[in-house]
Amino acid sequence: MQFNPLSINDHIIRPYLRLPAPHQRIIIAAPRLHDAPQIYELLNDPRIYRWITGPPFPYLMEHAVSWLTQAKADADAIWNELEQANAESPDGPLKIVGGCPVRSVLEENDDGSYTYLGDCGFVRHTFDDVTDVEERTCLLQENNARPAGDPSTIWSMGGMCAQTRLTRGLMPRSFQTISGHHITGKGS
């Protein structure tokens, strides 16, 4: 199957990764549009927004819907690419894609529903730290032109987490699960 290591949830029919113990009730899944109210709430929490660069403040519901619409479209495109590869060659070598189709951190509730806890995403670096516009444009074009799987591609990772989960190691474990590498961090 081309979906390895992703699983499919029959209840919500979307890809996900399950975190290992002690976080086995946590999954990282494809973005859902109905998580906009939770994102709106999180990004207006001063304990969160003061640490995040990029999103506007105050963060409006329309910002959450717009961001989720784009994140979902990106994830759907990657997932569709994997589904096509699986249809064409289910037992062939795994297809290398240009991103990750999962990023929403969710907790599975006793009734089978899910609560949005945060986001952990990997995207091609946008070089926002480069102030020279020409240089930034050149670096961005160069990075985006690299084919999927090119080891010289520069990536950025970012995330946010509900304050109720902040000191329980959830975010480092989430990024570790997606990347397959051990990540440490204090206060995560």
C-alpha positions as CSV (number, residue, x, y, z in Angstrom):
1,M,0.0,0.0,0.0
2,Q,1.2,3.5,-0.9
3,F,-0.2,4.9,2.3
4,N,2.4,3.6,4.7
5,P,2.8,4.7,7.5
6,L,-0.7,6.4,7.3
7,S,-3.8,4.7,8.5
8,I,-7.4,5.4,7.4
9,N,-10.1,6.0,9.9
10,D,-13.3,4.3,8.8
11,H,-15.4,6.7,10.9
12,I,-14.1,9.9,9.4
13,I,-12.6,8.4,6.2
14,R,-9.3,10.3,6.2
15,P,-5.7,9.6,6.7
16,Y,-4.0,9.8,10.1
17,L,-1.0,8.9,12.2
18,R,-1.5,7.7,15.8
19,L,1.0,8.8,18.4
20,P,2.6,6.1,20.6
21,A,2.0,5.7,24.3
22,P,1.4,7.6,26.4
23,H,-0.4,9.7,23.7
24,Q,-2.2,6.8,22.0
25,R,-5.5,8.7,22.1
26,I,-4.0,11.4,19.9
27,I,-3.9,11.3,16.1
28,I,-2.5,13.6,13.5
29,A,-5.1,13.8,10.7
30,A,-5.9,15.7,7.5
31,P,-7.3,19.2,8.2
32,R,-11.1,19.5,8.7
33,L,-13.0,22.7,7.9
34,H,-15.2,22.3,11.0
35,D,-12.1,22.9,13.2
36,A,-12.2,26.6,12.4
37,P,-13.9,27.6,15.7
38,Q,-11.2,25.9,17.7
39,I,-8.4,27.5,15.7
40,Y,-10.1,30.9,16.0
41,E,-10.2,30.4,19.8
42,L,-6.6,29.1,20.0
43,L,-5.1,32.0,18.0
44,N,-6.9,34.6,20.0
45,D,-5.5,33.2,23.3
46,P,-2.6,35.5,24.4
47,R,-0.8,32.4,25.8
48,I,-0.5,31.2,22.2
49,Y,-0.6,34.1,19.8
50,R,2.4,35.9,21.4
51,W,4.6,33.0,20.4
52,I,3.4,32.6,16.8
53,T,4.6,34.6,13.9
54,G,2.5,35.1,10.8
55,P,-1.2,35.0,11.7
56,P,-2.9,38.3,12.1
57,F,-4.2,39.6,15.5
58,P,-7.0,39.7,16.3
59,Y,-7.5,36.4,14.5
60,L,-10.9,36.4,12.9
61,M,-13.1,33.4,12.0
62,E,-12.6,34.3,8.3
63,H,-8.8,33.9,8.8
64,A,-9.4,30.4,10.3
65,V,-11.7,29.3,7.4
66,S,-9.3,30.7,4.8
67,W,-6.3,29.0,6.3
68,L,-8.1,25.7,6.8
69,T,-9.4,25.8,3.2
70,Q,-5.9,26.2,1.9
71,A,-4.4,23.6,4.3
72,K,-7.2,21.1,3.4
73,A,-6.6,21.7,-0.4
74,D,-2.9,21.1,0.0
75,A,-3.5,18.0,2.1
76,D,-6.1,16.7,-0.3
77,A,-3.8,17.2,-3.3
78,I,-1.1,15.1,-1.6
79,W,-3.6,12.5,-0.5
80,N,-5.0,12.3,-4.1
81,E,-1.4,11.8,-5.4
82,L,-1.0,8.9,-3.0
83,E,-4.3,7.4,-3.9
84,Q,-3.5,7.5,-7.6
85,A,-0.1,5.9,-6.9
86,N,-1.8,3.2,-4.9
87,A,-4.3,2.5,-7.7
88,E,-1.5,2.2,-10.2
89,S,1.0,0.3,-8.1
90,P,-0.2,-0.8,-4.7
91,D,2.8,-3.1,-4.1
92,G,5.4,-0.9,-5.9
93,P,7.9,1.3,-4.2
94,L,6.4,4.0,-2.1
95,K,5.7,7.2,-3.9
96,I,7.6,10.3,-2.7
97,V,5.3,13.2,-2.4
98,G,6.0,16.9,-1.9
99,G,4.5,17.2,1.6
100,C,2.5,15.6,4.3
101,P,-1.3,15.1,4.1
102,V,-1.8,15.2,7.9
103,R,-1.2,18.1,10.4
104,S,-4.3,18.5,12.7
105,V,-3.6,17.2,16.2
106,L,-6.8,15.6,17.5
107,E,-7.8,13.7,20.6
108,E,-10.1,10.7,20.3
109,N,-13.0,11.0,22.7
110,D,-14.8,8.1,24.4
111,D,-17.7,8.5,22.0
112,G,-15.5,8.2,18.9
113,S,-15.6,12.0,18.2
114,Y,-12.4,14.1,18.0
115,T,-11.3,17.3,19.8
116,Y,-9.0,19.6,18.0
117,L,-5.8,20.2,20.0
118,G,-3.5,22.0,17.6
119,D,-1.5,21.9,14.4
120,C,1.9,20.5,13.4
121,G,2.9,21.1,9.9
122,F,5.9,20.8,7.6
123,V,6.0,23.2,4.5
124,R,8.6,24.3,2.1
125,H,10.5,27.2,3.7
126,T,9.2,30.6,2.6
127,F,12.3,32.6,3.6
128,D,10.3,35.2,5.5
129,D,13.5,35.9,7.4
130,V,15.3,37.2,4.3
131,T,14.6,40.9,4.0
132,D,16.0,41.5,0.5
133,V,13.1,40.9,-1.8
134,E,15.1,39.8,-4.8
135,E,17.2,37.4,-2.7
136,R,14.0,36.0,-1.1
137,T,12.3,35.6,-4.4
138,C,15.3,33.7,-5.8
139,L,15.6,31.4,-2.8
140,L,11.9,30.7,-2.8
141,Q,11.8,29.9,-6.6
142,E,14.9,27.7,-6.2
143,N,13.5,25.8,-3.2
144,N,10.0,25.3,-4.8
145,A,11.6,24.1,-8.0
146,R,13.2,21.1,-6.3
147,P,11.5,17.9,-7.0
148,A,9.8,15.8,-4.2
149,G,12.4,13.9,-2.3
150,D,15.3,16.2,-3.1
151,P,17.4,16.2,0.0
152,S,18.5,19.9,-0.5
153,T,14.9,21.1,-0.1
154,I,14.6,23.4,2.9
155,W,11.6,22.8,5.1
156,S,10.0,24.8,7.9
157,M,7.9,23.3,10.7
158,G,5.5,25.1,12.9
159,G,2.7,24.3,15.2
160,M,0.4,25.3,18.0
161,C,-1.1,23.5,20.9
162,A,-4.0,24.0,23.3
163,Q,-2.7,25.3,26.6
164,T,-4.2,22.3,28.4
165,R,-1.7,20.1,26.6
166,L,1.3,22.3,26.5
167,T,3.6,20.7,29.1
168,R,2.8,17.1,28.3
169,G,5.2,16.6,25.5
170,L,2.5,16.4,22.9
171,M,4.1,18.7,20.2
172,P,7.6,17.2,20.2
173,R,5.9,13.7,20.0
174,S,3.7,14.9,17.1
175,F,6.6,16.3,15.1
176,Q,8.6,13.2,15.9
177,T,5.7,11.0,14.6
178,I,5.4,12.9,11.4
179,S,9.1,13.2,10.7
180,G,10.1,9.8,12.0
181,H,12.9,11.5,14.0
182,H,13.4,12.2,17.7
183,I,12.7,15.9,18.5
184,T,13.1,17.4,21.9
185,G,11.8,20.6,23.3
186,K,11.0,22.2,26.6
187,G,7.6,23.5,27.3
188,S,6.0,21.6,24.5
